[in-house]
Amino acid sequence: MVEGMAEGGDAGAPPIHLWVRRVGVYCDERRKTWLVAVEEEAGTLRARIQRVRVPLGEALRPSQLPPSQLPHMWQLSEGEQYRDSNSRIWEIQHHLMRSVDMPQKDPCQKQACEIQKCLQANNYLEARCEAVLQEMRRCCALYPKGRSICCSGFEKEEREREKLKAASNGIHAAPQ
């Protein structure tokens, strides 16, 4: 499921194509950039996309990208659906974008970039990047949920941790 997420107005018609430029960054047919974060809930894969101005830089070839649940390309298909490069169908739940006139920088983007640098330098061994992961968690804790697309995975991690804590205390967490 593709879900647009941002402050600002309705994006109107969604992009026809989205091509991966680098990890988490896609470019559409108008050379507009989109940040994409993936989450899985109850066996359903969801991609949150947000129109954000990001310098394009050099595009990575698919062979240069780390393994990901996200496709290399999406194409608008019939109605409110995208078909990806693996022939999977993704529904558009809603499609919003930031106002192009008033772009807002993701407040935790710097920390997210530091995580990527650390993981690349350490052959993607998370244990060697615990300090930068903690910095990211601290940054995410400063902002309301949904404010930073970079924090979406950490927010899900926090929800899971809360559910486990509640279960260990014999309390059933309210469904979200």
Beta strands, then each sheet from edge to edge (+ up, - down):
strand 1: 2-4
strand 2: 17-22
strand 3: 25-28
strand 4: 33-41
strand 5: 44-51
strand 6: 73-76
strand 7: 81-84
strand 8: 89-91
sheet 1: 1+ 5+ 4- 3+ 2- 6+ 7- 8+
end
